């Protein structure tokens, strides 16, 4: 028996009883050294069969990642339920008298986009976000034999294949009700990244921007009426969230098309472009056209009866709502809407149904 400094008795194992491969055996403060060949300490790396494999989404679109993991990567990007709800863009109801007063209603009717303004989805504002996110998480695109007219977005929802196409969208509402030859179909890369291939930069800039302010991509550099139109587009036509003081490249194309009527864009194509781009971009936590996607899935009978809807009452787009901020003021007189922007730009329009003073 060997007695330690603390007065506790320790039993020292005989030399031959010490396990092979143990380099040191501590007994209180006493250290016994064992002569063991180094090769005995080298062991094969341990496996990680107990840890699920998860690839890292470093760059590139989601559809180029490993197919088996795209759903997981999509949900990782979107975050928890609160994050998903916060990053969902819900279409607004449009107060048509204000749109008419501004002279913008006719610009939508020229494209037969009245249903874009009228569409509400579920009347009570219900959106089936679980089914919407499930559909987006594993979405695939097929261009067909005559893209983009034949392009489809497909994936299973609750075990049922569900395909969005130009044909299925028009079953929800009469979007793009003019003849197919009326509409101009654009390339995805041109729309999002290089709009000058659709319309010359100088042409767009002269129509949309204040000449004295230059063409920096800021909302305050746009003409006053164009700014008003932009506030509607970002919820119902080309949805996005975040910084509303800036302008995105693709918004210039839509603004130019509506303000001039020189390009007849297809709303159905824009819907599918924005859904596909939002789903595949790593930095973009956005679900666009939430009411429309939810209505589409309901129309396809893939939303389970047991799913509890997320209820969000419809917001309304109007001049007053648009000006509900610290940089825009709105005064409504007996006859006029008077709008003043933070940079001093002004817009004065006669209320719809009123007669101008003589």
HUSUL-V421676 format. One record per backbone hydrogen bond with DSSP energy under -1.0 kcal/mol. CO is the residue of the C=O (numbers start at 1). NH is the residue of the N-H. Records with the same first field share a line. If there is no record, write none. Layout:
BEGIN
CO->NH / NH
END
This chain:
BEGIN
2->10
4->7
8->4
10->2
14->17
15->18
19->22
23->34
25->32
27->30
30->27
32->25
37->40
38->41
48->51
56->58
61->64
62->65
66->69
67->70
69->73
70->74
71->75
72->76
73->77
74->78
75->79
80->84
81->85
82->86
83->87
85->88
87->287
89->290
93->317
94->96
95->99
96->100
97->101
98->102
99->104 / 105
100->103
104->108
105->109
106->110
108->113
109->112
113->117
114->118
115->119
122->125
125->312
127->129 / 310
128->132
129->133
130->134
131->135
132->136
133->137
136->139
140->154
142->152
146->150
148->151
152->142
153->164
154->140
155->162
157->160
160->157
162->155
164->153
165->169
166->170
169->172 / 173
173->175
179->182
180->183
187->191
188->192
189->193 / 194
194->197
195->198 / 199
200->204
201->205
202->206
203->207
204->208
205->209
208->223
210->213
216->218
217->247
218->221
219->222
221->210
223->227
224->228
225->229
226->230
227->231
229->232 / 233
230->234
232->235 / 236
233->237 / 238
234->240
245->219
249->252
250->254
251->255
252->256
253->257
254->258
255->259
256->260
257->261
263->265
264->184
266->270
267->271
268->272
269->273
270->274
271->275
272->276
273->277
274->278
275->279
276->280
277->281
280->62
281->284
284->286
287->89
289->293
290->294
291->295
292->296
293->297
294->298
295->299
296->300
297->302
298->301
304->307
310->127
315->93
317->95
318->322
319->323
321->324
323->325
327->342
329->340
331->338
335->351
336->333
337->349
338->331
339->347
340->329
341->344
345->341
347->339
349->337
351->354
END
